[in-house]
Amino acid sequence: MAQVWKFDVAPIDGPQTLKAPGLGRAVFFAMQGGKPRVWMKIKPDYPEVERRIQVVGTGHDLPEHWRYVGSLQDGPYVLHLFQEGM
């Protein structure tokens, strides 16, 4: 059975690696408690998997061939989240 888990996201340009059992697609990207977070589908009975995500600021270069997840506003900035290979 699948679940959705929440992960902290660093608000920086550049790839970040997340790890969880059966880690799959990012489903939501938003601010919570003043921090950027991503909610991702996982399968708790599966082996641990690594997935790469990347936060990109408006006007910055986008990672090629990565899936767009969503955008959020953080004060004067808008951040966009992409996931590799999904």
C-alpha positions in Angstrom: 0.0 0.0 0.0 1.2 3.5 -0.8 1.5 6.5 1.5 2.4 10.2 1.1 5.4 11.4 3.2 6.7 14.9 3.7 10.3 15.9 3.2 12.2 19.2 3.9 13.6 20.9 0.9 16.6 23.2 0.9 15.6 26.5 -1.0 18.8 26.4 -3.2 19.5 25.9 -6.8 21.1 22.5 -7.4 20.1 18.8 -7.1 19.1 17.4 -3.8 18.8 13.7 -3.0 15.9 12.3 -0.9 15.7 8.7 0.4 12.7 6.6 1.5 11.3 3.2 1.0 9.7 2.8 -2.4 10.1 6.6 -3.0 8.2 7.6 -6.1 6.7 10.8 -7.5 6.5 14.2 -5.8 2.8 15.1 -5.5 2.9 18.5 -3.8 5.3 21.4 -3.1 4.5 24.1 -0.6 5.6 26.2 2.3 4.7 24.8 5.8 5.9 26.3 9.0 8.0 28.8 7.1 10.0 26.1 5.2 9.7 24.7 1.7 8.5 21.0 1.8 7.7 18.4 -0.7 5.2 15.6 -0.3 6.1 12.4 -2.1 4.4 9.0 -2.7 6.2 6.1 -1.0 5.7 2.4 -0.5 6.7 1.5 3.1 7.2 -2.2 2.4 9.6 -1.6 -0.5 13.4 -1.2 -0.3 14.9 2.3 0.2 15.2 4.3 -3.0 16.9 7.6 -3.8 15.3 10.3 -6.0 16.8 13.6 -7.0 14.9 16.9 -6.9 15.9 20.4 -7.7 14.6 23.8 -6.6 15.0 26.5 -9.2 14.5 30.2 -8.7 12.7 32.3 -11.3 15.0 33.3 -14.1 17.5 30.5 -13.4 18.4 27.6 -15.7 16.0 24.6 -15.6 17.2 21.0 -15.3 16.7 19.4 -18.7 14.3 16.4 -19.0 13.1 16.7 -15.4 9.4 16.7 -14.5 7.9 20.0 -13.2 6.2 19.4 -9.8 5.0 22.8 -8.7 5.9 26.4 -7.6 5.6 28.3 -4.4 6.1 31.9 -3.2 8.6 32.6 -0.5 8.5 36.3 0.3 9.7 38.1 -2.8 10.9 34.9 -4.5 9.1 32.2 -6.4 10.7 28.7 -6.3 9.9 25.9 -8.8 10.5 22.3 -8.0 11.5 19.6 -10.5 12.0 15.9 -10.1 14.5 13.8 -12.2 13.3 10.9 -14.3 9.7 10.7 -13.2 
